[in-house]
Amino acid sequence: MTPRTTVRPPTRTAVLRALRVAAVTVTGVLAAGALAAVATLGGQWAQRWTGDESRAVAAQTQPVAVTPAEETLVCPAPVRLPEGSDVGDDQFSAAPVATESRLAAAVLGASARPSATALGGGGLAGDAPTELTGAGAAVARTDVSATAVLRAQPTPSEAFRAAATVASVTTDGDLRGLAAARCTTPATSHWLVGGSTDVGGSALLTVQNSSSRPASVTLEVFGPAGVVALGGKGSFAVAPGEEVVTRLESVAPEQGRLAVHVRSAGARVTASLQAQAIDGLLPSGTELVAPGPAPAAAVAVTGLTSTGETVDDPHAPRLRLLAPGEAGGTARLSLYGPGGRVTLRGAEEVELEPGVVTDVPLGGLPEGAYTVVAEADVPVVAAGAAEAAGALPEDSVLSGTPYDVSWSAGQPLVEATTGPDGAVVAPGEALGQLALPAGVRASLVLQAVPLERDPDVEPSGATTVTVRAYGPDGADLGATEAELTAGTSRTVPVADLAEGEVAALALDRTGGDPLAVVWAVTLEADDGTDTRGTLRSVVVPSPARSTPGDVAVRAVGAGR
C-alpha cells in the first residue's frame, strides 16, 4: 500500500509571518524605486507623486561620493610568427625581417597618472611601467614586445576618455603587412569576425586575463557550413595575468570564412585574432582583428577602401555577415561612399542561414572609402575587409603581387530616439576617441548615416562634428569642425587637422540633424619599395564613458 502524505494547512502564525515578509519586500522595492526616482528626477517629481510622504523621502536622501572603478584596456598581442612556420632556407625564410610593434595610449579625465604595463606585470620597454604624461591629455607612445595593459582612474563627475592602439609593421616575409587594432575593455563576451583557416591561412586567437581571478573560457567557431564542432578543444582556463594562444587551424581547419565567439566565466577577459595568409609563397596580408559589437539588428562597417577593383576581382572589398542565432533571415545593405549612396546590383539584400558565415563581394566601386550598413530581421555581427596590392623587392626570388589585408570591425549604429514630449533626441555627443601609433600615416574616415535608408528615398540631412587633436606630449593641438552630409563619406588626412604630429583624436557631435555617426582611422605604411602605402590597416574608435560622482542614498527600515 502506498503511504499517504498528510498536508496540513498553514497556521495563523505562519500566514502572518509570510505577510510580514511580503510587506517588507514590497516596501523595500517601493523604497528603492522611490530612491531611484528621486535620484533621477529630483524632489519636485517626488512631491507630485505622493505629497507629504514624498517630501520626507527627498529630505532623508543624502548624497554620497562614489569613487569610480579603475578602467582597464588590454591590447592585442603584437604580431608574431606561429611556431613552426619558419622552416625554409635563407632565400625562402618566413621571417627575413623583424617585426616592429608600437603602442599608443591616450587618456582624458583621469584623476591620477595612468600607466601601461605588460600583462602579468613588468614594463613594456624596460623594467618600469610606462607612465602617460601631458597637460591636455595623458599620452604615451612606446615600442612593445608583449601584451600591454592600460590602467587609469577616472575623475568623478567628469567625462572619461581612454584609447590605446597597438600596431605591428613587417615589410617582408609571411607576416608582411601593417596589423593594428584598438585595445579593449575586459568582458564576458567577445565577437571576432575575420580571418580564415583555409589552405595558406592562419588564425591565432589570443585570450587574455588581466584580473586576479581565473577565467573559464568557451569558444564558438562559425564557418561557411555553420557551427564548427570543437569537442574538448573549445574550453580552457586562463590563469590570472596570463594569456592563452590557440591556433584555430588546428581546432577548426579548412574554414575559408571565420567568426569566433569568446565567452568567459569567473573573470572578464579580452580577445583578439591575428589573421595571416599566404598564396603559395606570396604573402597575402596580416591583420589584428579586434572584437566588434554583440549581435544586433543594425551594424555599420566603415573604412572599407576601394582602389577601383572590378566586379569579379577576388581582391575587391568584401563584407562578412553572420546570424549566430537559431533562425536565419534577410540582411538589407546600404552602401555609402565619397559620392553618396551607391547601389550594387545583386548585393542589396543577402539571405542569411543560421550560423553560416557569409561574404558579400563589393567589387565595382569607384576609388575611395566606403561605409556599409547592414540591417537584418535577426541579430547579426559583421566586419569588412579590403586588400592593398604591393610590390616585391628588386632582389626577391619570388614573382607576383603581394597583398596586405585590413579588417574593419563592425560598429553599433546608435540612432536618434523620441523623447517623452515627442521631440527627437540625437545620439550621444561624445563619439569616441582613438590613439595613433608612431611611424604610420593616418586618415580619418567620417560617415553620417541617413535616418531613412530606403533605396527609393534620397538621403537627407547633415550633422556637425568637432575633431580635437592631441600631440605626443599630450598638448591640445586644437579642434577642427566638419559638416557631414547624410550618406556621403568624408576622408581627412590626420596631418591636416593640426600643426605638428598628432598622437590622439577625440570626436564630439556639436550640431546639425540627429544622424548616427560612425568613424574610423585608416593607417598606412610603406614596405621599402617604390610603391607607397602598400601596407594598410583600419582601427575603429573606443567609446567614451561617463563616470558617476555622487549618488543619492537613504536608509530604509525593513522591519524584522
C-alpha positions as CSV (number, residue, x, y, z in Angstrom):
1,M,0.0,0.0,0.0
2,T,1.3,3.4,-0.9
3,P,1.8,5.6,2.2
4,R,-0.5,8.6,2.5
5,T,1.0,12.0,2.9
6,T,-0.9,14.4,5.1
7,V,-0.9,18.1,4.1
8,R,-1.7,20.4,6.9
9,P,-3.0,24.0,6.3
10,P,-0.6,26.8,7.4
11,T,-1.0,28.1,10.9
12,R,-2.2,31.6,11.6
13,T,1.3,32.5,12.8
14,A,2.9,31.2,9.6
15,V,0.5,33.2,7.5
16,L,1.2,36.4,9.4
17,R,4.9,35.8,9.1
18,A,4.6,35.4,5.4
19,L,2.6,38.5,5.1
20,R,5.1,40.5,7.1
21,V,8.0,39.2,4.8
22,A,5.9,40.1,1.7
23,A,5.2,43.5,3.1
24,V,8.8,44.2,3.9
25,T,9.9,43.0,0.4
26,V,7.3,45.2,-1.3
27,T,8.2,48.2,1.0
28,G,11.9,47.7,0.1
29,V,11.1,47.6,-3.6
30,L,9.0,50.7,-3.4
31,A,11.6,52.5,-1.4
32,A,14.3,51.5,-3.9
33,G,12.0,52.7,-6.7
34,A,11.3,56.0,-4.9
35,L,15.0,56.4,-4.3
36,A,15.8,55.9,-8.0
37,A,13.1,58.4,-8.9
38,V,14.4,61.0,-6.5
39,A,18.0,60.5,-7.7
40,T,17.0,60.6,-11.3
41,L,14.2,63.3,-11.5
42,G,14.6,65.2,-8.2
43,G,12.4,66.2,-5.3
44,Q,9.8,68.0,-7.4
45,W,8.7,64.8,-9.1
46,A,8.6,63.0,-5.8
47,Q,6.3,65.7,-4.3
48,R,3.9,65.3,-7.2
49,W,4.0,61.5,-6.6
50,T,2.8,61.1,-3.0
51,G,2.6,64.6,-1.4
52,D,3.9,64.9,2.1
53,E,5.4,61.4,2.3
54,S,7.5,62.0,-0.8
55,R,8.9,65.3,0.6
56,A,10.0,63.2,3.6
57,V,11.7,60.7,1.3
58,A,13.5,63.5,-0.5
59,A,14.5,65.2,2.7
60,Q,16.0,62.0,4.1
61,T,18.1,61.3,1.0
62,Q,21.8,62.1,1.3
63,P,24.4,62.4,-1.5
64,V,27.3,60.0,-1.1
65,A,30.5,60.5,-3.0
66,V,31.4,57.5,-5.2
67,T,34.9,56.7,-6.4
68,P,34.7,55.3,-10.0
69,A,36.2,51.9,-10.5
70,E,39.6,51.7,-12.2
71,E,39.3,51.4,-16.0
72,T,41.4,48.8,-17.9
73,L,42.2,48.4,-21.6
74,V,44.0,45.3,-22.8
75,C,45.8,45.4,-26.1
76,P,46.1,42.6,-28.7
77,A,49.4,40.8,-28.6
78,P,51.9,42.1,-31.1
79,V,52.1,40.2,-34.3
80,R,54.2,37.0,-34.1
81,L,55.1,34.2,-36.4
82,P,53.2,31.0,-35.5
83,E,55.5,28.4,-34.0
84,G,57.0,26.1,-36.6
85,S,56.3,28.4,-39.5
86,D,59.9,29.4,-40.3
87,V,61.3,26.2,-41.7
88,G,62.7,27.4,-45.0
89,D,66.3,28.3,-46.0
90,D,67.6,31.9,-46.1
91,Q,66.2,32.6,-49.6
92,F,62.7,31.4,-48.6
93,S,62.6,32.4,-44.9
94,A,59.2,33.1,-43.5
95,A,60.7,35.9,-41.4
96,P,63.5,37.6,-43.3
97,V,63.0,40.9,-41.5
98,A,62.0,41.8,-37.9
99,T,58.5,43.0,-37.0
100,E,58.3,46.4,-35.3
101,S,55.5,46.8,-32.9
102,R,54.4,50.1,-31.2
103,L,51.8,51.1,-28.7
104,A,50.0,54.5,-28.5
105,A,47.8,55.3,-25.5
106,A,45.8,58.4,-24.5
107,V,43.6,59.3,-21.5
108,L,41.4,62.2,-20.8
109,G,39.6,62.7,-17.4
110,A,41.9,60.7,-15.2
111,S,42.3,61.6,-11.5
112,A,45.8,60.0,-11.3
113,R,48.6,59.4,-13.8
114,P,47.7,56.4,-16.0
115,S,50.2,53.7,-16.6
116,A,50.8,50.9,-19.2
117,T,52.4,47.6,-18.1
118,A,52.9,44.2,-19.7
119,L,50.3,41.6,-18.9
120,G,51.2,39.9,-15.7
121,G,53.3,42.9,-14.6
122,G,56.6,44.5,-15.7
123,G,57.4,47.2,-18.2
124,L,56.8,47.4,-21.9
125,A,60.1,48.9,-22.9
126,G,62.0,48.3,-19.6
127,D,61.5,47.1,-16.1
128,A,59.3,50.0,-15.0
129,P,55.7,50.7,-16.2
130,T,55.2,53.2,-18.9
131,E,53.6,56.4,-17.5
132,L,51.2,58.5,-19.5
133,T,52.0,62.2,-19.2
134,G,50.8,65.5,-20.6
135,A,48.7,68.5,-19.8
136,G,45.8,68.4,-22.3
137,A,45.8,64.6,-22.3
138,A,47.9,61.9,-20.8
139,V,49.7,60.3,-23.7
140,A,52.4,57.6,-24.2
141,R,54.0,56.1,-27.3
142,T,56.4,53.2,-26.9
143,D,57.8,50.1,-28.5
144,V,56.2,46.9,-27.3
145,S,57.1,43.2,-27.4
146,A,54.4,41.9,-25.1
147,T,50.7,42.3,-24.4
148,A,50.1,45.8,-23.0
149,V,47.6,46.6,-20.2
150,L,46.5,50.3,-19.7
151,R,45.0,51.2,-16.3
152,A,43.5,54.6,-15.4
153,Q,41.4,56.0,-12.6
154,P,38.5,58.2,-13.8
155,T,37.8,61.5,-12.2
156,P,34.3,61.6,-10.6
157,S,31.6,63.5,-12.5
158,E,33.8,64.1,-15.5
159,A,33.8,62.6,-18.9
160,F,36.4,59.8,-19.1
161,R,38.0,59.0,-22.5
162,A,40.7,56.4,-22.9
163,A,42.1,54.8,-26.0
164,A,45.0,52.6,-26.9
165,T,46.2,51.1,-30.2
166,V,48.9,48.6,-31.0
167,A,50.4,48.4,-34.5
168,S,52.9,45.9,-35.9
169,V,54.7,46.6,-39.2
170,T,56.5,43.8,-41.2
171,T,57.9,44.8,-44.6
172,D,58.7,41.3,-46.0
173,G,58.1,37.6,-45.4
174,D,55.0,35.7,-44.4
175,L,54.0,38.4,-41.9
176,R,54.3,41.2,-44.4
177,G,51.7,43.8,-43.6
178,L,50.5,46.6,-41.2
179,A,48.5,45.0,-38.5
180,A,46.8,47.3,-36.0
181,A,43.8,47.2,-33.6
182,R,42.4,49.1,-30.7
183,C,42.8,47.9,-27.1
184,T,39.6,46.8,-25.5
185,T,37.9,46.5,-22.1
186,P,37.6,43.1,-20.4
187,A,34.2,41.5,-20.8
188,T,32.5,38.1,-20.6
189,S,31.6,38.0,-24.3
190,H,33.6,39.0,-27.4
191,W,32.7,38.6,-31.1
192,L,35.6,38.4,-33.6
193,V,34.7,38.5,-37.3
194,G,37.5,37.9,-39.8
195,G,40.3,35.6,-41.0
196,S,40.5,32.1,-42.4
197,T,42.0,28.7,-41.7
198,D,41.8,27.6,-45.3
199,V,44.9,26.4,-47.2
200,G,47.5,29.1,-46.6
201,G,45.5,30.8,-43.9
202,S,46.4,31.0,-40.2
203,A,44.4,32.4,-37.3
204,L,45.9,32.9,-33.9
205,L,43.3,33.5,-31.2
206,T,44.7,35.2,-28.1
207,V,42.6,35.3,-24.9
208,Q,44.0,37.4,-22.0
209,N,43.0,37.6,-18.3
210,S,44.2,40.8,-16.7
211,S,42.3,40.2,-13.5
212,S,43.3,38.5,-10.2
213,R,40.8,35.6,-10.7
214,P,41.0,32.6,-13.0
215,A,38.7,32.6,-16.1
216,S,36.9,29.7,-17.7
217,V,36.7,30.3,-21.4
218,T,34.4,28.7,-24.0
219,L,34.7,29.1,-27.8
220,E,32.2,29.0,-30.5
221,V,33.6,29.0,-34.1
222,F,31.4,29.6,-37.1
223,G,32.4,28.9,-40.7
224,P,30.9,28.6,-44.2
225,A,29.0,25.4,-43.3
226,G,27.8,26.7,-39.8
227,V,29.0,26.0,-36.3
228,V,32.3,24.1,-36.2
229,A,32.4,21.1,-33.8
230,L,35.4,21.8,-31.5
231,G,34.9,19.0,-28.9
232,G,37.0,19.4,-25.8
233,K,39.3,21.9,-27.6
234,G,36.6,24.6,-27.2
235,S,37.0,25.1,-23.5
236,F,40.1,26.1,-21.5
237,A,41.1,28.0,-18.4
238,V,43.1,31.3,-18.4
239,A,45.1,32.0,-15.2
240,P,45.3,35.5,-13.7
241,G,47.7,37.7,-15.5
242,E,48.2,35.1,-18.3
243,E,47.1,34.7,-21.9
244,V,46.3,31.5,-23.9
245,V,47.0,31.4,-27.7
246,T,45.0,28.9,-29.8
247,R,45.9,28.1,-33.4
248,L,42.4,27.9,-34.9
249,E,43.7,26.0,-38.0
250,S,44.4,23.1,-35.6
251,V,41.0,23.1,-34.0
252,A,38.8,24.4,-36.8
253,P,40.8,23.7,-40.1
254,E,39.7,24.4,-43.7
255,Q,37.3,27.3,-42.8
256,G,37.5,29.8,-45.6
257,R,35.4,32.3,-43.6
258,L,35.7,32.7,-39.8
259,A,33.7,34.2,-36.9
260,V,34.5,33.5,-33.3
261,H,32.5,34.0,-30.1
262,V,34.6,34.0,-26.9
263,R,32.7,33.6,-23.6
264,S,34.2,33.6,-20.1
265,A,33.0,32.8,-16.6
266,G,34.8,33.6,-13.3
267,A,36.6,36.7,-14.7
268,R,36.3,39.1,-17.6
269,V,38.8,38.6,-20.4
270,T,39.9,40.2,-23.7
271,A,40.4,38.5,-27.0
272,S,41.9,39.3,-30.4
273,L,42.7,37.4,-33.6
274,Q,45.8,37.5,-35.7
275,A,44.8,36.7,-39.3
276,Q,47.5,35.9,-41.7
277,A,47.6,34.3,-45.2
278,I,50.0,33.3,-48.0
279,D,49.2,32.5,-51.6
280,G,51.8,29.8,-52.4
281,L,54.9,31.7,-51.4
282,L,53.5,35.2,-51.8
283,P,52.3,37.0,-48.6
284,S,48.5,37.8,-48.7
285,G,48.4,40.1,-45.6
286,T,48.5,40.1,-41.8
287,E,45.9,41.8,-39.6
288,L,44.9,42.1,-36.0
289,V,41.1,41.5,-35.7
290,A,39.5,43.4,-32.8
291,P,36.1,42.5,-31.2
292,G,33.0,44.1,-32.6
293,P,29.6,44.7,-31.0
294,A,27.2,41.9,-29.8
295,P,24.7,40.7,-32.4
296,A,22.2,43.4,-33.2
297,A,19.6,44.3,-35.8
298,A,21.8,47.0,-37.4
299,V,25.6,47.2,-37.7
300,A,27.8,49.7,-39.5
301,V,31.2,48.9,-41.1
302,T,33.3,51.9,-42.2
303,G,36.8,52.5,-43.6
304,L,36.5,50.0,-46.4
305,T,38.9,51.3,-49.1
306,S,38.3,50.6,-52.8
307,T,41.0,51.1,-55.4
308,G,38.6,50.7,-58.2
309,E,38.6,46.9,-58.4
310,T,36.3,45.3,-61.0
311,V,33.2,43.4,-60.0
312,D,34.9,40.0,-60.3
313,D,38.2,40.9,-58.8
314,P,38.9,38.5,-55.9
315,H,40.8,41.2,-54.1
316,A,37.9,43.7,-54.0
317,P,36.5,44.8,-50.7
318,R,34.0,42.4,-49.0
319,L,31.5,42.4,-46.2
320,R,31.3,39.5,-43.8
321,L,28.0,38.7,-42.1
322,L,26.8,36.1,-39.5
323,A,23.4,35.5,-38.0
324,P,24.5,33.4,-35.0
325,G,21.1,32.5,-33.6
326,E,18.9,29.6,-34.4
327,A,16.9,31.3,-37.1
328,G,18.1,32.7,-40.4
329,G,16.9,35.9,-42.0
330,T,17.5,38.6,-44.6
331,A,20.0,41.5,-44.3
332,R,19.5,44.7,-46.3
333,L,22.7,46.5,-47.2
334,S,23.1,50.3,-47.6
335,L,26.4,51.4,-49.1
336,Y,27.7,55.0,-48.9
337,G,30.9,56.5,-50.4
338,P,32.5,59.8,-51.3
339,G,29.9,60.4,-54.0
340,G,26.9,59.5,-51.8
341,R,24.8,56.4,-51.8
342,V,25.9,53.6,-54.1
343,T,23.8,50.7,-55.4
344,L,25.5,47.4,-56.2
345,R,23.1,45.3,-58.2
346,G,22.6,41.9,-56.5
347,A,24.0,43.0,-53.2
348,E,21.1,45.0,-51.9
349,E,19.7,42.0,-49.9
350,V,21.5,39.0,-48.5
351,E,19.9,35.8,-47.3
352,L,21.5,34.5,-44.1
353,E,21.4,30.9,-42.9
354,P,21.7,30.5,-39.1
355,G,25.3,30.0,-38.0
356,V,26.7,30.3,-41.5
357,V,29.4,32.9,-42.2
358,T,28.6,34.8,-45.5
359,D,30.9,37.0,-47.5
360,V,29.4,39.7,-49.8
361,P,31.8,40.9,-52.5
362,L,31.8,44.7,-53.1
363,G,33.7,44.9,-56.4
364,G,32.9,47.6,-58.9
365,L,33.1,50.5,-56.6
366,P,34.9,53.7,-57.6
367,E,38.0,54.6,-55.7
368,G,37.5,55.9,-52.2
369,A,36.5,54.9,-48.6
370,Y,33.1,53.4,-48.0
371,T,30.6,52.5,-45.2
372,V,28.2,49.6,-45.3
373,V,25.1,49.5,-43.0
374,A,23.6,46.0,-42.6
375,E,20.1,45.8,-41.2
376,A,18.5,42.4,-40.7
377,D,15.4,40.9,-39.3
378,V,17.6,38.7,-37.0
379,P,20.6,39.8,-34.8
380,V,23.8,39.8,-36.8
381,V,27.5,40.5,-36.4
382,A,29.6,42.0,-39.2
383,A,33.0,43.2,-40.4
384,G,34.6,44.3,-43.6
385,A,37.9,43.6,-45.4
386,A,39.9,45.4,-48.1
387,E,43.2,44.5,-49.7
388,A,46.1,46.6,-50.9
389,A,48.4,45.5,-53.7
390,G,52.1,45.8,-53.2
391,A,55.3,45.1,-54.9
392,L,58.2,42.7,-54.2
393,P,61.8,43.9,-53.5
394,E,64.0,44.1,-56.6
395,D,66.2,41.3,-55.2
396,S,63.3,39.0,-54.4
397,V,63.5,35.4,-55.7
398,L,59.7,35.3,-55.9
399,S,57.4,36.7,-58.6
400,G,53.9,38.0,-58.5
401,T,52.0,40.6,-56.4
402,P,51.9,40.5,-52.6
403,Y,48.8,41.9,-50.8
404,D,48.0,43.3,-47.4
405,V,44.6,43.0,-45.8
406,S,42.8,45.3,-43.5
407,W,39.8,44.2,-41.4
408,S,37.4,46.8,-40.1
409,A,35.3,45.7,-37.1
410,G,31.6,46.4,-37.1
411,Q,30.3,49.3,-35.0
412,P,26.9,49.7,-33.3
413,L,24.5,52.0,-35.1
414,V,23.3,54.4,-32.4
415,E,20.4,56.4,-33.8
416,A,18.1,59.1,-32.8
417,T,15.2,58.4,-30.4
418,T,12.0,60.1,-29.4
419,G,11.7,61.8,-26.0
420,P,8.6,61.9,-23.7
421,D,7.5,65.1,-25.3
422,G,7.8,63.6,-28.8
423,A,10.9,65.6,-29.6
424,V,13.7,63.9,-31.5
425,V,16.7,63.2,-29.2
426,A,20.1,63.0,-31.0
427,P,22.6,60.2,-30.2
428,G,25.2,61.0,-27.6
429,E,27.5,64.0,-28.1
430,A,30.8,62.1,-27.3
431,L,31.6,60.0,-30.4
432,G,34.7,58.2,-29.1
433,Q,38.4,58.6,-29.2
434,L,41.5,56.9,-30.8
435,A,45.2,56.8,-30.2
436,L,47.6,56.9,-33.2
437,P,50.9,54.9,-33.1
438,A,54.1,56.5,-34.3
439,G,55.6,55.7,-37.7
440,V,52.4,55.4,-39.7
441,R,50.3,57.8,-41.7
442,A,46.7,58.2,-40.7
443,S,43.5,59.3,-42.4
444,L,40.2,60.0,-40.7
445,V,37.1,58.4,-42.3
446,L,33.8,60.1,-41.2
447,Q,30.2,58.9,-42.1
448,A,26.8,60.4,-41.2
449,V,24.3,57.6,-41.7
450,P,20.9,58.7,-43.0
451,L,17.8,58.2,-40.8
452,E,15.9,56.9,-43.8
453,R,17.8,54.2,-45.7
454,D,15.1,53.1,-48.1
455,P,16.7,52.8,-51.6
456,D,13.8,54.8,-53.0
457,V,14.4,57.8,-50.7
458,E,17.3,60.2,-51.3
459,P,19.5,60.6,-48.1
460,S,18.9,64.0,-46.5
461,G,20.2,66.0,-43.5
462,A,23.6,67.0,-42.2
463,T,25.3,67.0,-38.8
464,T,28.4,68.7,-37.4
465,V,31.3,67.1,-35.6
466,T,34.3,68.5,-33.9
467,V,37.6,66.7,-34.1
468,R,40.1,67.6,-31.3
469,A,43.8,66.5,-31.8
470,Y,46.4,65.9,-29.2
471,G,50.2,65.7,-29.6
472,P,52.7,63.1,-28.4
473,D,53.3,65.3,-25.3
474,G,49.6,65.5,-24.5
475,A,49.3,69.1,-25.8
476,D,45.9,70.2,-27.1
477,L,46.6,70.9,-30.8
478,G,43.2,72.5,-31.4
479,A,39.9,71.5,-32.8
480,T,38.5,71.2,-36.4
481,E,34.8,71.4,-37.2
482,A,33.5,69.2,-40.0
483,E,30.0,69.1,-41.5
484,L,28.9,65.7,-42.6
485,T,26.2,65.2,-45.2
486,A,24.0,62.2,-44.7
487,G,25.0,59.3,-46.9
488,T,28.4,60.8,-48.1
489,S,31.6,59.6,-46.6
490,R,34.4,62.0,-45.9
491,T,38.1,61.3,-45.6
492,V,40.5,63.8,-44.0
493,P,44.3,63.2,-43.6
494,V,45.1,63.5,-39.9
495,A,48.2,65.6,-40.7
496,D,45.8,68.3,-42.0
497,L,44.0,68.5,-38.6
498,A,46.7,70.3,-36.7
499,E,50.2,71.7,-36.9
500,G,52.6,69.1,-35.6
501,E,52.4,65.4,-35.1
502,V,49.0,64.0,-33.9
503,A,49.0,61.2,-31.3
504,A,45.3,61.0,-30.4
505,L,41.9,62.1,-31.6
506,A,38.6,62.8,-29.8
507,L,35.3,63.3,-31.6
508,D,32.1,65.1,-30.5
509,R,28.8,66.0,-32.1
510,T,28.3,69.7,-32.0
511,G,25.2,70.4,-34.0
512,G,23.0,69.7,-37.0
513,D,20.5,66.9,-37.6
514,P,20.3,63.9,-35.2
515,L,22.1,61.5,-37.5
516,A,24.1,58.5,-36.4
517,V,27.8,59.0,-37.0
518,V,30.4,56.2,-37.4
519,W,34.1,56.8,-38.0
520,A,37.5,55.0,-38.2
521,V,41.1,55.7,-39.0
522,T,43.0,54.2,-41.9
523,L,46.7,53.6,-41.2
524,E,49.3,53.2,-43.9
525,A,52.9,52.3,-44.1
526,D,55.5,51.6,-46.8
527,D,57.2,48.3,-47.4
528,G,60.5,49.7,-48.6
529,T,59.8,49.5,-52.3
530,D,59.0,52.4,-54.7
531,T,55.2,51.8,-54.2
532,R,53.8,54.0,-51.5
533,G,51.1,53.0,-49.0
534,T,51.1,49.3,-49.7
535,L,50.6,48.3,-46.1
536,R,47.3,49.2,-44.6
537,S,45.1,48.7,-41.5
538,V,41.8,50.1,-40.1
539,V,41.2,51.0,-36.5
540,V,37.8,51.8,-35.0
541,P,37.4,54.2,-32.0
542,S,36.9,53.4,-28.4
543,P,33.7,54.6,-26.8
544,A,33.7,57.5,-24.4
545,R,32.4,56.7,-20.9
546,S,30.5,58.8,-18.3
547,T,31.7,58.4,-14.7
548,P,29.5,58.8,-11.6
549,G,30.1,61.4,-8.9
550,D,27.5,61.5,-6.1
551,V,24.7,59.0,-5.7
552,A,21.6,59.6,-3.6
553,V,21.2,57.2,-0.6
554,R,18.7,57.0,2.2
555,A,18.2,54.4,5.0
556,V,15.1,52.2,4.7
557,G,13.7,50.4,7.7
558,A,12.8,46.9,6.6
559,G,11.3,45.7,9.9
560,R,12.0,42.4,11.5
